[in-house]
Amino acid sequence: MSTFRPPQTPALTPYLTVQDAGKSIAFYEAAFGFNLIYKHEQDQQIVHVQMGLDGEQVIMFASENVFGMSAKAPKTLGIEPPLSFYLYVPDVDASYNKALAAGSNSIMAPDDMFWGERYCMVDDINGFRWGFGSLQKK
């Protein structure tokens, strides 16, 4: 057991800048099934969030302009993000439909890929791109 990091926390965790942390918590719960692990508020503003899936922390984030940061969400900047997230799920089609119902936009509909997985891609309310993948059933 590692003692240099909290339990159920991977060694590498993305830290996102989002437009609105409160709206992002609700979106990530509805769209991806993430659960809130920790939320810190200061001066009536959410300044840090940790969310997880399947008992492990997956992402951390804060709203734009927290603590004077100048970082902006891709949607605020109007750019395609320079990275995307690849999330393994049991059912790509169901995850895709759930994300769309929560407000995601389709980048690529579910399809069987040459690398042996079913895969799709959506963007979230902050402009980040999420791919859902699962091993194809033979």
SULPE-V746286 format. One record per residue. RES is the residue in one small letter. PSI is psi in degrees with one decimal (none if undefined). D_CENTER is the distance of its C-alpha to the mean C-alpha in Angstrom with 1 decimal. Layout:
res	psi	d_center
RES	PSI	D_CENTER
RES	PSI	D_CENTER
//
This chain:
res	psi	d_center
m	128.6	26.5
s	138.9	25.0
t	1.0	26.0
f	-1.4	24.4
r	158.5	20.9
p	154.1	19.9
p	149.6	19.9
q	27.3	16.9
t	118.3	15.2
p	162.4	14.9
a	-28.6	16.9
l	119.3	14.1
t	122.8	10.9
p	141.6	9.0
y	112.0	9.9
l	150.8	8.6
t	121.4	11.2
v	161.9	10.4
q	-43.9	13.3
d	113.9	13.7
a	-40.3	12.2
g	-47.4	13.9
k	-34.9	12.7
s	-37.8	9.0
i	-51.3	9.7
a	-41.3	11.6
f	-49.9	9.2
y	-29.8	6.3
e	-49.4	9.5
a	-40.9	11.2
a	-40.5	9.1
f	-5.3	7.4
g	16.7	9.9
f	152.3	8.2
n	147.2	11.1
l	124.1	12.0
i	-44.8	13.8
y	141.6	15.1
k	129.6	15.6
h	129.5	18.3
e	146.6	20.3
q	131.3	23.1
d	44.2	25.5
q	28.4	23.8
q	137.5	20.5
i	120.2	17.2
v	-10.4	17.1
h	136.3	14.6
v	141.6	11.9
q	130.3	10.7
m	151.3	8.7
g	177.9	9.3
l	135.0	10.1
d	38.6	13.7
g	5.4	15.1
e	144.7	13.2
q	136.9	10.9
v	-45.6	7.6
i	157.9	6.4
m	152.6	8.9
f	166.4	9.5
a	157.6	12.6
s	157.2	14.0
e	147.3	16.1
n	7.0	19.6
v	135.7	19.1
f	27.9	22.0
g	11.5	23.2
m	146.2	20.4
s	-1.2	20.7
a	145.7	17.2
k	153.5	15.7
a	151.4	12.6
p	-37.7	13.2
k	-39.4	14.1
t	-41.2	16.6
l	-14.9	18.1
g	34.2	18.3
i	159.3	17.3
e	131.0	15.4
p	146.0	12.9
p	2.2	14.6
l	161.8	11.9
s	166.7	9.4
f	141.2	7.2
y	111.6	9.4
l	120.3	8.7
y	131.2	12.1
v	156.1	13.0
p	-30.4	16.5
d	101.5	16.9
v	-45.5	15.3
d	-43.4	17.3
a	-41.2	16.5
s	-40.5	12.7
y	-49.7	13.3
n	-38.6	15.6
k	-42.8	13.6
a	-42.0	10.8
l	-41.6	13.8
a	-28.1	15.5
a	-6.3	12.9
g	3.3	13.1
s	159.8	11.2
n	143.7	13.7
s	129.3	14.9
i	-39.3	15.1
m	121.8	16.7
a	157.4	18.0
p	138.4	18.1
d	158.7	20.9
d	126.5	22.6
m	159.4	22.2
f	-21.4	24.9
w	6.2	23.2
g	15.7	23.5
e	154.7	20.1
r	137.2	19.0
y	150.1	16.1
c	173.4	14.5
m	138.8	12.1
v	164.6	10.6
d	155.2	9.4
d	-177.4	7.6
i	-12.9	10.0
n	-0.6	9.6
g	3.1	10.4
f	147.9	7.6
r	136.2	8.3
w	123.6	6.9
g	137.7	9.9
f	130.8	11.0
g	151.7	14.1
s	145.2	16.9
l	135.6	20.4
q	141.1	22.9
k	128.2	25.5
k	none	28.9
//
